[in-house]
Amino acid sequence: MKKDNYPTYDAGGRVKSKKFPSKHNPGYQKYLDKQSFGKAFNLAKSAGAKEFTYKGKKYNTKTKDQKEKK
């Protein structure tokens, strides 16, 4: 899967670099919160996360099809 060059942010919310954001980067959460929910979901899912936080709420990365297979 191709990873686009998204900007990463420092703790103050300023652009730090144009590399793919890491969940270990202190500005990563601010970056996710600036995206649409769909984009944040796709970033988390493509990074292999089972859960992610978006604007203070926790979400999982299961799709509707994955939930129905239970």
Secondary structure per residue as TSV (DSSP state, phi and psi in degrees):
chain	resnum	aa	ss	phi	psi
A	1	M	-	360.0	131.6
A	2	K	-	-75.7	133.7
A	3	K	-	-102.7	122.9
A	4	D	-	-73.4	163.2
A	5	N	-	-90.3	89.3
A	6	Y	-	-89.3	148.6
A	7	P	-	-72.8	148.5
A	8	T	E	-106.9	153.3
A	9	Y	E	-119.4	149.4
A	10	D	-	-84.1	-179.8
A	11	A	T	-59.9	-23.6
A	12	G	T	-86.9	-0.6
A	13	G	S	87.5	7.2
A	14	R	-	-86.3	147.2
A	15	V	E	-62.7	126.3
A	16	K	E	-100.4	-45.9
A	17	S	E	-157.8	173.2
A	18	K	S	-101.8	16.1
A	19	K	S	-81.5	162.2
A	20	F	-	-57.7	132.0
A	21	P	-	-68.2	145.3
A	22	S	-	-108.2	144.0
A	23	K	T	-67.7	-10.8
A	24	H	T	-90.5	-6.2
A	25	N	S	-78.4	129.3
A	26	P	T	-61.6	-22.5
A	27	G	T	-92.4	1.6
A	28	Y	H	-60.6	-43.9
A	29	Q	H	-64.1	-38.9
A	30	K	H	-64.0	-37.1
A	31	Y	H	-63.5	-46.6
A	32	L	H	-60.5	-42.8
A	33	D	H	-66.0	-22.0
A	34	K	H	-83.4	-10.9
A	35	Q	S	-90.0	167.7
A	36	S	-	-70.7	162.7
A	37	F	H	-60.4	-43.1
A	38	G	H	-60.3	-41.6
A	39	K	H	-67.9	-42.1
A	40	A	H	-63.4	-41.7
A	41	F	H	-60.4	-47.6
A	42	N	H	-64.0	-39.2
A	43	L	H	-62.2	-45.8
A	44	A	H	-65.3	-44.1
A	45	K	H	-64.5	-43.9
A	46	S	H	-67.8	-24.5
A	47	A	T	-83.1	-4.9
A	48	G	T	87.2	11.3
A	49	A	-	-75.7	141.7
A	50	K	S	-87.7	-25.5
A	51	E	E	-138.1	156.8
A	52	F	E	-151.2	160.0
A	53	T	E	-108.4	131.8
A	54	Y	E	-132.3	115.8
A	55	K	T	51.0	44.5
A	56	G	T	86.9	-7.2
A	57	K	E	-110.6	144.3
A	58	K	E	-91.5	138.1
A	59	Y	E	-132.9	156.5
A	60	N	E	-100.7	169.9
A	61	T	-	-105.9	21.7
A	62	K	-	-79.1	137.1
A	63	T	-	-85.2	169.8
A	64	K	H	-58.6	-41.9
A	65	D	H	-62.9	-40.3
A	66	Q	H	-67.0	-35.2
A	67	K	H	-69.8	-36.8
A	68	E	H	-71.9	-23.7
A	69	K	T	-73.4	-11.6
A	70	K	-	-59.5	360.0
